[in-house]
Amino acid sequence: MAVKVIELKCIGCGKCVRVCPFDAIDMIDKKAKINEKCTACGQCVVACPVKAIEKEEKKFRAGGVDVELYRGVWVFAEQRDGELLNVAIELVGEGRKIADALETELTAVLLGKDVDNLAEKLVKYGADNVLYADHPLLNVYTTDGYTKIIYDLIKERKPEIMLIGATNIGRDLGPRISARVHTGLTADCTKLDVDLENRRLMQTRPAFGGNLMATIICPDHRPQMSTVRPGVMEKAKYDESRKGNIVKFTPDLKDEDIRAKVIEVVKGGKAEVQLEESKIIVSGGRGLGNPEGFKLIEDLAKKLGGVVGASRATVDAGWIEHGHQVGQTGKTVRPSLYVACGISGAIQHLAGMQDSKVIVAINKDADAPIFKIADYGIVGDVYEVLPELIEALDNVDDIMEAFKGLNK
């Protein structure tokens, strides 16, 4: 982007000089001249009374691409063991919104072996097209195999946007693809928007430890790529009546294309906490005072049939593993019930759970920010309130059992 003066129109009024915040305009021979201090902010363009200053935006710079050749929104439909991940369905939903705004098509990219049923599902969830690469070497994820196939597809079909889930696989795959096609990648996004005039993807993510949100654009390269945090976007709605185009093909992939071979898949003995998929979450914060407080959190979560969450402060203190962390630098969740115990409500934590359907806050500080977004609030010590709640739930169970006995 550059600012230029049309000398034939310039009347030498000097108004542009006065409004320029960077001292980037000189008056030479009664004509405005732009110097090297110019940042192309556009203040002079607006101020000029005779429209003698223009801001010129090039389609692409040296090293960039002709962005006009790229069209369409793609999402990587990650699957494991023949099952679509929730984040893939979330990306289809978000990709559908973006594609509709840009008046273009949404394409899901599916890689695997004998997962034809998933291609059909992606259409029902909202994809206009599904590019389905079916090959024995794609049965298990490999960096080389997946990167090669998607790179070849991008070079051939030229999408303007590609979204990938910020999973373990997505965080490995995204950088490899972006490096191969020489484009940018915004990692771990929590919000996406579109600048319709310039067809730019506005990619927002936490920065500086979650203390501020940065919105990033990729003006000169394509596709515009983001990895998106699971649980942030709403899932696409399943519509059995939807129709779409499925392109199934056998890619040109050989054993020698894959340098790192997967010999065996060994699943860890301890399952990862599935916070994003849980309907009920009970979270503990610094107000617990010590790691032993999570025993009460676990008891209440078990009684409610939910899982344990945590604030960043407790994770940093080593009280609980990072997999339980909710917030900008943890996981974003949307449960039906979120119980915040001893959590003050820092903005970074609220960003990760404020879309919960029902929020219950327990804190002895009546002025804690968490109460501003809570549906129900209890002012009190968690070590007094939680045992009472657990006991009350036990009594409910006893009453329900008694009613069952009467009905026999």
Residue pairs with C-beta under 8 A, 6 or more apart in sequence:
1 40
1 55
1 56
1 57
1 58
2 38
2 40
2 55
2 56
2 58
3 34
3 38
3 40
3 42
3 44
3 45
3 53
3 54
3 55
3 56
4 34
4 53
4 54
4 56
5 31
5 32
5 33
5 34
5 52
5 53
6 52
6 53
6 54
7 31
7 52
9 50
9 51
9 52
10 31
10 32
10 50
10 52
11 49
11 50
11 52
12 27
12 30
12 31
12 32
13 49
13 50
14 27
14 32
15 47
15 48
15 49
16 25
16 32
16 44
16 47
16 48
16 53
17 25
17 26
17 27
17 32
18 47
19 43
19 44
19 46
19 47
20 43
20 44
21 41
21 43
22 37
22 38
22 39
22 41
23 37
24 34
24 35
24 36
24 37
24 38
24 39
25 32
25 33
25 34
25 35
25 38
25 44
26 32
26 33
26 35
27 33
32 44
32 52
32 53
40 55
42 55
44 53
45 53
45 54
45 55
57 198
59 66
59 67
59 68
60 66
60 67
60 220
61 220
63 182
63 220
64 220
64 221
65 220
65 221
65 222
67 160
67 199
67 219
67 220
67 222
69 158
69 222
70 158
70 159
70 160
70 222
70 223
71 104
71 158
71 159
71 160
72 99
72 104
72 105
72 106
72 107
72 157
72 158
72 159
72 160
72 161
73 95
73 98
73 99
73 102
73 104
73 105
73 106
73 107
73 159
73 160
73 161
73 162
73 163
74 95
74 106
74 107
74 108
74 109
74 159
74 161
74 162
74 163
74 223
75 88
75 91
75 92
75 94
75 95
75 106
75 107
75 108
75 109
75 127
75 162
75 163
75 164
76 88
76 91
76 108
76 109
76 150
76 162
76 163
76 164
76 165
76 170
76 173
77 84
77 88
77 91
77 92
77 108
77 109
77 110
77 118
77 122
77 130
78 84
78 85
78 87
78 88
78 164
78 165
78 167
78 169
78 170
79 85
79 88
79 110
79 112
79 115
79 118
80 141
82 112
82 114
82 115
82 118
83 118
84 118
84 121
84 122
85 165
85 167
85 230
86 230
86 231
86 235
86 276
86 277
87 165
87 166
87 167
87 170
87 228
87 230
87 231
87 276
88 108
88 122
88 165
89 125
89 235
89 236
90 165
90 228
90 230
90 231
90 232
90 233
90 234
90 235
90 236
91 163
91 164
91 165
91 228
91 233
92 106
92 108
92 122
92 125
92 126
92 127
92 236
93 125
93 126
93 233
93 234
93 235
93 236
93 237
94 163
94 192
94 228
94 233
94 234
95 106
95 108
95 126
95 127
95 161
95 163
96 106
96 126
96 127
96 236
98 106
98 161
98 192
98 194
98 201
99 105
99 106
99 128
101 194
101 196
102 160
102 194
102 196
102 199
104 160
105 128
105 129
106 126
106 127
106 128
106 129
107 127
107 128
107 129
107 130
107 131
107 159
108 122
108 127
108 129
108 130
108 131
109 130
109 131
109 133
109 150
109 153
110 118
110 119
110 122
110 130
110 131
110 132
110 133
111 132
111 133
111 138
111 145
111 146
111 149
111 150
112 118
112 133
112 134
112 138
112 139
113 134
113 135
113 136
113 138
113 139
114 134
115 132
115 134
116 132
116 134
116 248
119 130
119 132
119 246
119 248
120 246
121 238
122 130
122 244
123 130
123 242
123 243
123 244
123 246
124 238
124 239
124 240
124 242
125 236
125 237
125 238
125 239
125 242
126 236
126 237
126 239
126 242
127 244
128 244
128 245
129 244
129 245
129 246
129 247
130 244
130 245
130 246
130 247
131 153
131 157
131 247
131 249
132 246
132 247
132 248
132 249
133 149
133 249
133 250
133 251
134 248
134 249
134 250
135 250
135 251
135 253
137 145
137 253
137 254
137 255
137 257
137 258
138 145
138 146
138 149
138 251
138 253
140 262
140 265
141 169
141 262
142 258
142 260
142 261
142 262
143 172
143 173
143 176
143 260
144 257
144 258
144 259
144 260
145 253
145 257
145 258
146 173
147 173
147 176
147 177
147 180
148 251
148 253
148 257
149 251
149 253
150 173
150 177
151 177
151 180
151 181
152 251
152 252
154 162
154 177
154 181
154 223
155 181
158 222
158 223
159 222
159 223
160 199
160 222
160 223
160 224
161 201
161 223
161 224
161 225
162 177
162 223
162 224
162 225
162 226
163 192
163 225
163 226
163 227
163 228
164 170
164 173
164 174
164 177
164 225
164 226
164 227
164 228
165 227
165 228
165 230
166 187
166 188
166 189
166 227
166 228
166 229
166 230
167 230
170 227
171 187
171 227
174 185
174 187
174 225
174 227
175 185
175 187
177 225
178 184
178 185
178 225
181 223
182 221
183 218
183 221
183 222
183 223
183 224
183 225
184 216
184 218
184 221
184 224
184 225
185 225
185 226
185 227
186 203
186 205
186 216
186 218
186 225
186 226
186 227
187 205
187 226
187 227
188 205
188 206
188 227
188 228
188 229
189 203
189 204
189 205
189 226
189 227
189 228
189 229
189 232
190 204
190 205
190 206
190 213
190 228
190 229
190 232
190 328
190 332
190 351
191 204
191 213
191 232
192 201
192 202
192 203
192 204
192 226
192 228
192 233
193 201
193 202
193 204
194 200
194 201
194 202
195 201
195 202
195 217
198 219
200 217
200 218
200 219
200 224
201 217
201 218
201 224
201 226
202 215
202 216
202 217
203 215
203 216
203 217
203 218
203 224
203 226
204 213
204 214
204 215
204 216
205 213
205 214
205 216
206 212
206 213
206 214
206 328
206 329
206 348
206 351
207 213
207 214
209 329
210 312
210 327
210 328
210 329
210 348
210 351
211 348
217 224
218 224
218 225
229 331
229 332
230 276
230 331
230 332
231 275
231 276
231 277
231 331
231 332
231 333
231 334
232 332
234 334
272 323
273 307
273 308
273 321
273 323
273 324
274 307
275 281
275 307
275 309
275 323
275 324
275 326
275 331
275 333
276 331
276 332
276 333
278 306
278 307
278 333
278 335
279 306
279 335
279 336
279 337
280 301
280 304
280 305
280 306
280 307
280 335
280 336
280 337
280 339
281 301
281 306
281 307
281 308
281 309
281 326
281 333
281 335
281 337
281 338
281 339
281 353
281 356
282 297
282 300
282 301
282 304
282 306
282 307
282 308
282 309
282 339
282 341
283 297
283 308
283 309
283 310
283 311
283 324
283 326
283 338
283 339
283 340
283 341
283 343
283 353
284 293
284 294
284 297
284 308
284 309
284 310
284 311
284 314
284 319
284 320
284 341
284 342
284 343
284 382
285 310
285 311
285 313
285 314
285 340
285 341
285 342
285 343
285 344
285 349
286 311
286 313
286 314
286 317
286 342
286 343
286 344
287 341
287 342
287 343
287 344
287 363
287 364
287 365
287 382
288 294
288 297
288 314
288 319
288 341
288 342
288 382
289 342
290 319
291 314
291 317
291 318
291 319
291 320
293 319
293 341
293 342
293 382
293 383
294 308
294 310
294 314
294 319
294 320
296 341
296 382
296 383
296 386
296 387
296 390
297 308
297 341
297 386
298 308
299 386
299 390
300 339
300 341
300 386
300 389
300 390
300 393
301 307
301 308
303 390
303 393
303 394
304 337
304 339
304 393
306 335
306 337
308 320
308 324
309 324
309 325
309 326
309 333
309 338
309 353
310 319
310 320
310 324
310 325
310 326
310 330
311 325
311 326
311 327
311 343
311 346
311 349
312 325
312 327
312 329
312 330
312 346
312 348
312 349
314 320
315 321
315 322
315 324
315 325
315 330
322 330
324 330
325 331
326 332
326 333
326 349
326 352
326 353
327 346
327 348
327 349
327 351
327 352
327 353
328 348
328 349
328 351
328 352
329 348
330 352
331 352
332 351
332 352
332 353
333 352
333 353
333 356
334 355
334 356
334 357
335 353
335 356
335 357
336 356
336 357
336 358
337 356
337 357
337 358
337 360
338 353
338 356
338 358
338 359
338 360
339 360
339 362
340 353
340 359
340 360
340 361
340 362
340 363
340 370
340 374
341 362
341 363
341 382
341 386
342 362
342 363
342 382
343 349
343 361
343 363
343 368
343 370
344 363
344 365
344 368
344 369
344 370
345 361
345 368
345 369
345 370
345 371
345 372
345 373
346 369
347 369
350 369
350 370
350 373
353 359
354 373
358 375
358 376
359 370
359 373
359 374
359 375
359 376
360 374
360 375
360 376
360 377
360 378
361 368
361 370
361 371
361 374
361 376
361 377
361 378
362 377
362 378
362 380
362 382
362 385
362 386
363 370
363 371
363 377
363 378
363 379
363 382
364 379
364 380
364 381
364 382
365 379
366 379
370 377
371 377
378 385
